[in-house]
Amino acid sequence: MPCRPAISSMSLGRCYAGHPLSHKLQMAAKHGLQGIEVFYEDLADLAPTSSPSELLAAASYIRSLCTSLNLSIICLQPFMHYEGLINRHRHAERIQEIKIWIQLAKRLQTDIIAVPSTFLSKEEASGDIELIVSDLRELADLGLQESPPVRFAYESLCWGTYVDTWEACWDVVQRVDRPNFGLCLDSFNILGRIYADPASPLGKNADAEMEVKESVRRLVRELKPCKEKIFFVQIVDAERLEAPLRPGHEFYNPEQPCRMSWSRNCRLFYMESEHGAYLPVKEVCQAIINDVGYEGWVSMELFNRVMERTDEGVVEELAARAAQSWHRLVADLGLKIESHEQQGFPSKSTTESVQYARL
């Protein structure tokens, strides 16, 4: 499958800010974003309660919306804070939860559940690699019991407690050693650890450029022979702050790692220099897509304070920005993509005519 553009449902505006999923999906389709990462927050917002039956009804409703708009559902995400739990009673509870998530994924007609690396405290999560691998293997084995199998895309967060680089993530994936357990590569989370430091006056680590060069070289060497283990990618940039993110900064949160606070407020779409983007995302994209040869979904996943704006116009604004960044990526990497019609996108008039009531 040639690379195709997608977006996280959450990245088009937060549901608690008054942005219904139906409107977000319409705007995604209108601007040619063919795939959707369904954020659990949006699914749960549609269900009157958190009972499995009502969550499944919400999933069916989302599937019908996406079908009407010719949108594919890439994944359900994020299944957070799972691996390495010290409290094994809580682990058992999470296993029951993932069984429901698997049914939700099937109802959504997607085969991927995204699992970010935990950022729980060291008092709550163990760094024992054998326990981490055993827990994740348990997920994969549950997914293999389904027909077709459900896959799990593991992603390193740049503020993760133990797994905070793509290399550490890849090591875990190899140790889990299951055909349905692979990678989600996120340019922000790759560069947010090895290049950026929002607490520094320079906004980056010492020797940042060399770190990126060496990491990208390793990525191509390690992943090119097994690119099928890359289940999907997220292409994200970020804003350079005018002042270091330290106590007193408007985004500072003493209860969060610095990079997490930066991530929640300052992610941007690819190469949005007009908004302050400064990460060397093009180098990472070149490595993953052109050098490794990845083909598949390219999701524009955004976390930014603008998503909490309550005006209706923010949804289309974000969809248009995501589409613009996708076209910029296509031009920068010289990608060959199918035409709008070949990809089966609905026309603007069709998209705008679709109306849905809240579930």
Secondary structure, 3 states (H helix, E strand, C coil): CCCEEEEEHHHHCCHHHCCCHHHHHHHHHHCCCCEEEEEHHHHHHHCCCCCHHHHHHHHHHHHHHHHHCCCEEEEEECCCCCCCECCHHHHHHHHHHHHHHHHHHHHHCCCEEEEECCCCCCCCECCCHHHHHHHHHHHHHHHHCCCCCCEEEEECCCCCCCCCCHHHHHHHHHHHCCCCEEEEEEHHHHHHHHCECCCCCCCECCCHHHHHHHHHHHHHHHHHHHHHHEEEEECCEEECCCCCCCCCCCCCCCCCCHHHHHHHHHEECCCCHHHCECCCHHHHHHHHHHHCCCCCEEEECCCEHHHHCCCCHHHHHHHHHHHHHHHHHHHHHCCCCCCCCCCCCCCHHHHHHCCCCCC
